[in-house]
């Protein structure tokens, strides 16, 4: 005897929750997976990430730019202080991830040193993203007190709407910086590394790493949306 199942009785909520989790955490997990996947030490490479960064700074005559060792997963270029910060696994590592990330960050240094238009995207949009997130989180923290003092109707709904708008706008601001990130990866780092710093067989792996580097900001912003859920649960 065949048992028929009515699909209308199956709640879509678990699938919706899984979909939301994939959207929020998927990009960040993918970026970390790619970077860790290619951290294996390769003896044939000419040096570590920091040594490559110093070499490229000298080669492109980026006067005043320094290389420092940062904390775990702390890879960035600080245009204000002219500092290429590399995480320990990149700074001291002799791997495809190390050389690709180092070249990507030096790519940012080249953008700012040459004052290319794409280098202005970070200043224009990231500062706004930080401000929006800051004020949005301040409202979420203050909303319980506002509700008690002013007896605001539908406060929970208002809080959720403002929280969602805050995080969505913040993510969109990070998306707006993508052209700068892709330029550092594929108009700067990739052509440099193709000149002989890596082998022909290593190019597809390095291309994947550089794509992950370009997506780091957006992936981090998506993961930040977890804070929204925590505050909404706290307020409720």
FIKEDREN-660515 format. One record per residue (C-alpha): x, z, y. Coordinates in steps of 0.5 Angstrom, whole numbers, plus 500, padded with zeros to 3 digits. Last residue first. Layout:
# FIKEDREN-660515
XZY/...
END
This chain:
# FIKEDREN-660515
524546581/530546586/535547581/532542576/533537582/540539584/542538577/539531577/542529583/549532581/548527575/548521580/556522581/557518575/554512578/559513584/565514579/563508576/562504583/569507585/573505579/570498578/576494581/581498576/576497570/577489572/585490572/585493565/581487562/586483566/592487563/589486556/588478557/595477560/599481554/600475550/603471556/608477556/608482562/613482569/614475568/610472574/603473571/604480574/604478581/598473580/594479577/596485582/594481588/589476588/586479582/586486582/587488589/582482591/577485586/578492589/577489596/571485594/568491591/567496597/560494598/559497591/561503594/556503599/550501594/552507590/551512596/545508598/542510591/545517591/542519598/535515597/534519590/535525593/531524599/525522594/526528590/526533596/520530598/517530592/519538591/517539598/509536597/507541603/512544607/511552608/516552614/520558612/519558604/520550604/526550608/529555604/528551598/530545601/537547604/541545598/538539597/538537605/546539605/546534599/543528603/548530609/554530604/552524600/550520607/557522610/561520604/558513603/559512611/566513610/566509604/563503608/567501614/574504612/574501605/571494607/577494613/582492607/578485606/580483613/587483611/592488616/598485612/600492611/593494609/592489604/599489601/598497600/592495596/596491592/601496591/595500588/593494583/600493581/601501579/594500575/597494571/604497570/601504567/595501563/600496560/605502558/611505560/608511563/611516568/607514574/601512570/600517565/602522571/597519576/599515581/599516589/601510593/602513600/602510607/599516610/593513613/593507608/592512602/593508596/589511589/590513582/588521581/586520573/590527572/594529578/598525583/606523583/608520589/610513591/612511599/610506604/614506610/616499610/612494605/618489604/614485599/620486594/621493596/614495595/614491589/620495586/617502588/611500584/614498578/619504578/612508579/609505573/615505568/620500566/622494564/617493559/619492552/619499549/611499550/608506550/601506549/596507555/592501553/586504550/586510555/585505561/579501557/576507555/576511562/573504565/568504560/566511560/565511568/561504567/556507562/555514565/549513570/546506567/547509560/544515561/538512565/537507559/537513554/532517558/528511558/528510551/526517550/521517554/517511551/512515547/510511541/503512540/502505543/506502537/501503532/504504525/502500519/503503512/503498507/500500500/
END
